[in-house]
Amino acid sequence: MADDIDTALHSLACEPLPAALAGLGDRVMARIDSDAAARLSQPSFGVGAGIAAMALVIGISTARAPVRPDAAPLQLSVFSANAALTPAALLATGQ
């Protein structure tokens, strides 16, 4: 079976290229360049405005988030032997 595939690929490789494929790479690159130039000449104001609005909403919502005054801050230290998130502590608890 491999011989059939090899023979078919060899005969395909020996065939001349169709005339329609001549210069195809140049036409593709010209199209890519023209599309890129068109996109750069038209700045997208909507995307920037949407991002700014989303940042404003996130900022306002986090600033107004309730804060628990009675909650003690979690004391973590990377170099502490009793840090809650050390790999040994996580393995011991089965997490």
Secondary structure, 3 states (H helix, E strand, C coil): CHHHHHHHHHHHHHCCCCHHHCCHHHHHHHHHHHHHHHHHHCCCHHHHHHHHHHHHHHHHHHHCCCCCCCCCCCCCCCCCCCCCCCHHHHHHHCC
